[in-house]
């Protein structure tokens, strides 16, 4: 015989400060409602309720309409920027690797440690001038 167990509903309670911080993130335009919902694991309808309750811009009787295209465009722009920065970083790393190899090869040819610069001889071209 199996015990007849009811599932336990766990409800979370959020402070007003937390709710207001979520609403302010939305109002600043940093995140969309769906992004906030995914980020904090909160149902999007709950976030809309908080917006209607705590928003400084929202007046009673007005409905918030979110432009999905603008949110997706922001996301695509940010992804493109990340790809651009990763490509630039990769190019810089290749240049660093090339220059380090060049220093290593030149050091072997000259028999000097060019990185430390401690074993190099002073040039004979500079003369000490007498003090006046």
Backbone torsions as a table, in degrees:
resi	resn	phi	psi	omega
1	UNK	NA	131.1	177.1
2	UNK	-93.4	143.4	177.5
3	UNK	-74.9	141.2	179.4
4	UNK	-85.2	91.8	-177.2
5	UNK	-99.8	133.1	175.1
6	UNK	-89.9	145.6	177.4
7	UNK	-71.8	142.6	-178.9
8	UNK	-91.4	120.1	177.2
9	UNK	-84.7	120.7	178.3
10	UNK	-100.7	120.5	177.9
11	UNK	-107.7	143.8	178.0
12	UNK	-104.4	143.7	176.9
13	UNK	-116.0	132.0	-178.4
14	UNK	-111.8	142.8	178.7
15	UNK	-73.7	158.9	178.4
16	UNK	-64.0	-33.8	178.0
17	UNK	-63.0	-42.2	178.5
18	UNK	-64.3	-44.1	179.7
19	UNK	-60.7	-43.3	180.0
20	UNK	-66.0	-34.8	178.4
21	UNK	-67.7	-37.0	177.1
22	UNK	-64.6	-44.6	179.8
23	UNK	-62.9	-40.3	-179.5
24	UNK	-67.4	-35.8	176.0
25	UNK	-62.3	-40.0	178.1
26	UNK	-66.8	-43.8	-177.9
27	UNK	-66.8	-32.1	178.0
28	UNK	-70.5	-19.0	-179.2
29	UNK	87.4	9.3	179.6
30	UNK	-68.7	-37.1	-177.0
31	UNK	-138.3	152.2	171.4
32	UNK	-86.4	170.8	179.2
33	UNK	-62.7	-41.5	-180.0
34	UNK	-65.8	-37.7	177.1
35	UNK	-65.5	-42.7	177.2
36	UNK	-64.0	-37.8	179.1
37	UNK	-61.9	-45.4	179.8
38	UNK	-70.4	-38.1	-176.6
39	UNK	-65.0	-41.0	-174.8
40	UNK	-106.9	3.7	-178.2
41	UNK	54.6	49.1	178.5
42	UNK	-122.1	138.3	-179.7
43	UNK	-62.0	141.0	-174.6
44	UNK	-64.6	-30.0	179.3
45	UNK	-66.9	-33.2	176.8
46	UNK	-64.2	-41.8	179.1
47	UNK	-65.0	-39.9	176.5
48	UNK	-61.6	-39.2	177.3
49	UNK	-60.8	-42.1	178.6
50	UNK	-64.4	-38.9	179.3
51	UNK	-62.9	-45.7	179.5
52	UNK	-63.8	-30.4	-177.6
53	UNK	-83.4	-44.0	-170.0
54	UNK	-108.1	-7.9	-174.5
55	UNK	-67.1	138.8	177.0
56	UNK	-82.2	-20.8	-177.7
57	UNK	-92.4	-25.0	-173.4
58	UNK	-82.2	129.9	175.2
59	UNK	-108.4	154.1	-177.8
60	UNK	-61.9	135.3	178.4
61	UNK	95.8	-9.0	178.5
62	UNK	-100.9	145.5	-178.7
63	UNK	-109.0	138.3	179.9
64	UNK	-87.6	126.3	176.6
65	UNK	-117.6	125.6	-176.9
66	UNK	-104.2	133.6	179.7
67	UNK	-83.8	108.8	-179.5
68	UNK	-68.5	-32.7	-179.0
69	UNK	-62.8	-41.2	-178.4
70	UNK	-67.4	-37.0	178.1
71	UNK	-66.2	-45.6	179.9
72	UNK	-68.0	-32.9	178.1
73	UNK	-66.5	-42.0	177.2
74	UNK	-59.6	-44.3	-179.2
75	UNK	-63.2	-43.6	178.7
76	UNK	-64.8	-39.5	178.0
77	UNK	-63.9	-41.4	179.0
78	UNK	-66.5	-40.1	178.0
79	UNK	-64.9	-39.5	177.7
80	UNK	-64.5	-40.0	178.4
81	UNK	-64.3	-40.0	177.9
82	UNK	-63.1	-44.6	178.4
83	UNK	-60.9	-41.1	179.3
84	UNK	-63.1	-44.3	179.8
85	UNK	-67.8	-38.1	177.4
86	UNK	-64.7	-38.6	178.4
87	UNK	-65.3	-43.7	178.8
88	UNK	-63.4	-40.7	178.0
89	UNK	-62.7	-42.5	178.4
90	UNK	-62.3	-41.1	178.7
91	UNK	-65.0	-41.3	178.5
92	UNK	-65.0	-40.2	179.0
93	UNK	-64.6	-39.8	176.3
94	UNK	-62.1	-41.1	179.5
95	UNK	-64.6	-41.6	178.4
96	UNK	-62.7	-45.8	179.5
97	UNK	-60.8	-42.2	179.3
98	UNK	-62.4	-46.8	-178.0
99	UNK	-67.1	-36.7	176.6
100	UNK	-65.0	-40.4	177.9
101	UNK	-66.0	-38.6	178.5
102	UNK	-63.0	-42.2	177.6
103	UNK	-64.4	-40.9	179.8
104	UNK	-63.7	-45.6	-179.5
105	UNK	-66.4	-43.1	179.5
106	UNK	-64.3	-37.5	178.2
107	UNK	-64.5	-39.6	178.7
108	UNK	-66.7	-41.1	180.0
109	UNK	-66.3	-38.2	-179.0
110	UNK	-88.7	-14.1	-179.0
111	UNK	74.2	26.5	-178.4
112	UNK	-125.1	157.0	173.1
113	UNK	-96.1	99.3	-174.3
114	UNK	-74.9	-22.5	-178.9
115	UNK	-71.2	-43.3	-178.0
116	UNK	-77.0	-35.5	178.7
117	UNK	63.5	21.2	-178.7
118	UNK	-96.3	-23.9	-176.8
119	UNK	-93.1	7.2	-176.5
120	UNK	-82.4	148.7	178.1
121	UNK	-83.6	148.0	174.5
122	UNK	-72.0	143.7	-178.4
123	UNK	-71.3	147.0	-178.6
124	UNK	-87.2	-2.2	-177.1
125	UNK	-77.4	-20.1	-178.9
126	UNK	-92.4	126.1	178.9
127	UNK	-106.3	147.6	174.9
128	UNK	-80.8	134.4	178.7
129	UNK	-99.0	147.2	179.9
130	UNK	-71.6	145.4	179.6
131	UNK	-72.8	151.2	-177.2
132	UNK	-91.8	NA	NA
